[in-house]
Amino acid sequence: MRLTDLLHPHLDGVTTVVDTTRGGLRLEPYLHLPPGVALHCDDEQDERPFGEGELALLSYGPDAELHGSENAWRAVLARMQPGARALIVFGHHVADLPHHRLLDALVAHRCQVLRAAPLDYVHLHAGAVVARTDELLPSHDFFGRSVPSDGHATALRIADEYVFADLASRSLRARVLDLERTVEEAERARGTAGQDGIADRLSAAVREKEQLAAALRAARDRVEVLQARVAMLEGSTSLRVGKALVSAARSPKRGAARLPGELYGLWRGRRRSAAPAPQSAPKDRAEPDVPLDGRFHLAHRALIAAPRDRLVLAGVLTPSTAEDFAADVVVNRLLPHDGRLLVQRTDPDVLVVQLSACTGDGPWWLTGTGLAPDLDRTLAELLAETRALGRSAVLWRDAPASAAPGLARFAWDAVVDADTGVRLARLDPAVEGRERLREVFRADSTRVRLARLARLAAAPDPLDERRVAVLAAPRDRTDVARLVGQVLGQLHRPAEVVVPDPTGLDELTAAGVPVRRGQPRAPWVADWTDLTEDRPDTLLLDLMCAQEYSGADAVGHTPTADDYVFVPSLRPLLVRRSLHLSGTAPDRWAAQGHRLFAVRGKEPS
C-alpha cells in the first residue's frame, strides 16, 4: 500500500498536516495532499498542542538518524488534544514491530488506532493512523468501512477481535518457530554429514577411476603388442628351423631321416609367401570405412563463442520440455552416448534431470528403475562430471517419485517438485481468457520455473526479459501525482522510470522503482508521456502477456480493437528497446520485418 492510500481516507475535517518527523526522513513527496489541506513543518522548539482539524506526521524505526528518536514521537503524542489525529510510519518490518512499547504510549495519551497497514517502501514498512479521543470511536471492518455502534458494542468488538487475532497470530508464530527449527536441524545435519567432503571424495574417486581405466587400457595395448610379436616369432622360418634341428637332435634315428624333407618344405613355403600377387588381382580394393584416427567429432548448435547473457542448461529432458525451455534459455539436451562430452564442452550453469524423461519413451527410458544399470552408471558419470566443474545438479520431479525410485539415491543439489510450467505460446487466449493468461504469466509460466533454476545457479535470470521502462515527462504536481499513482498501481510494476527531471518522484525511489535521466535500460519501453490518459492497473501486465505469447517486437492497440492478432500497423504501447532506440517511425516497422501484435484497448481493471 502507498502512504497516500493510507492517509487520504482519514483527511475528512483535516485542514493542516504538520510534519514532526526528525532525522533524515522526508515525507512530503509521499503525501500528495488534496487542495485545501496545507503542510507545515514543526519547529523542534515548538510545544504547541495539536487540536481538531490537525494531523501530525510521526516516525518510529530502528535507525535513529533516519526515523528520529523514540522520545521525539512520544513527545508529539503528549501534545495531541481531543480531535487531533496522527499518522505514524514505521521503519520496522511488520514481524519485528515492537507494538507493545507503542501500545503503552498510545493508551497513556488516550490515542486510538483507526487503521494500520503495510507499506511498499524500502525504508518504511508499515503505517498507522491514530486519533486522540476521550471516548471509544467506531472500529472498521476488513474492507476499511466504519462500523457504527455504541461504546459498549465497539469495546466488545475490539476485545473479541483481539482474542481471535491473538489466537491466529500464536499459531502462525508457532508455525514460524517450527519451520526455523526444522531449517536449523537440516543445516546441522548437512554439516554433520559433510556434504562438501562427500563431493570431494566423490570427485577424487572419479579421478582415481579414470586413472585406473587409463592404466588398464595401456596394459591391454601392451598385451596386444606382445601377442602380435609372439605370433610373428612363432611363424618365423628361423624358429621353425630351430625346432626341426632340436627334434632331430633329440631322436637322431627318426629325426635325422625326416630333417632334409622338413627343411625342403620350409624353403618351398617361404618362396610361396614371398611370390608377387597374380596380375589378375584387382589393383584398387575397397578401403575400410574408418576415420583416420580414433576420435569422433561432436557438432551441437548450442556450442557458440559469445558472452553468456542467458542461462545455459544441460539436461535429460523430454522433447517438449526442451523445446519450451529453449525459448528462454540455452538448452543442451544430453544423450547417453555424448552427455559427458557435451557437459565438458559446454560447461553448463546447471544440470537438470527430468523424471518424466526417465520414465517415458526416449533414450533415457528405464533410468532409475533398476532395469537399466548401464544408464544409471552413465547418469552417475554425468553428475560426477558436473560436480567436478563446480556446477549444480537438479532433479526435476514432475512425476511420482515411485516411477523411478533409483534417482533418489543420487546426490542432488536441489529437487524441484513441480511441473515444468506452461509456455504462453501454447495457450489459446480465446479459450483460456485474459485472467487465465495473467495467472499463468505471473505464477505458472515456464519462464517463472526457469527463474528458480537461475537463482540456484547464480546465472542470468530469465525474468529480466520482462523488465519495462516507463518514459514520462511530468510538468507539475498533478502530473507527478498521476505518474506515481499509475506506476505504483501496476500489477506488473515497471523496472525503471525515465524522466527529464526526477524532482518530486522520491516516492518511486522509496518504493524500489529507480528514477533516471537518459536512455532506458530495460528490454521493453512504454511511452507514458501523455499523463492525462487513464491507464488501468493491468495495462503492463496484459501487454507483457501478449508479448510473451506472440514474441512480437511491439504491442499496442488498433482503431478496430483487434485482439491477439498480428497486424501491419498499430499504436505502440510496448516496444522493444532496440526498436525504440532505432528512431524508425512506427508506420515503417512492419515494412522492415518487425512483428506487430495487437491487443484490445479497453480492459476492466
Secondary structure as UniProt FT lines:
FT   HELIX           3..7
FT   HELIX           8..10
FT   TURN            12..13
FT   STRAND          16..19
FT   TURN            23..24
FT   HELIX           28..31
FT   TURN            35..36
FT   STRAND          38..41
FT   TURN            44..45
FT   TURN            52..53
FT   STRAND          54..60
FT   HELIX           64..67
FT   HELIX           70..78
FT   TURN            82..83
FT   STRAND          85..90
FT   HELIX           94..96
FT   HELIX           99..108
FT   TURN            109..110
FT   STRAND          111..118
FT   STRAND          126..132
FT   TURN            142..143
FT   HELIX           151..193
FT   HELIX           195..234
FT   HELIX           237..250
FT   HELIX           252..274
FT   TURN            279..280
FT   TURN            301..302
FT   STRAND          312..316
FT   HELIX           319..325
FT   TURN            326..328
FT   STRAND          330..333
FT   TURN            336..338
FT   HELIX           339..346
FT   STRAND          350..354
FT   HELIX           355..359
FT   TURN            363..370
FT   HELIX           373..388
FT   TURN            389..390
FT   STRAND          392..396
FT   HELIX           401..403
FT   HELIX           405..409
FT   STRAND          414..416
FT   HELIX           424..426
FT   HELIX           429..432
FT   HELIX           434..439
FT   HELIX           440..444
FT   HELIX           446..457
FT   HELIX           462..466
FT   STRAND          468..471
FT   HELIX           477..489
FT   STRAND          496..498
FT   TURN            503..504
FT   HELIX           506..510
FT   TURN            511..512
FT   STRAND          515..516
FT   STRAND          524..527
FT   TURN            531..532
FT   TURN            537..538
FT   HELIX           539..550
FT   STRAND          554..557
FT   TURN            559..560
FT   STRAND          565..566
FT   STRAND          571..576
FT   HELIX           577..581
FT   TURN            582..583
FT   HELIX           586..588
FT   HELIX           590..592
FT   STRAND          596..598
//
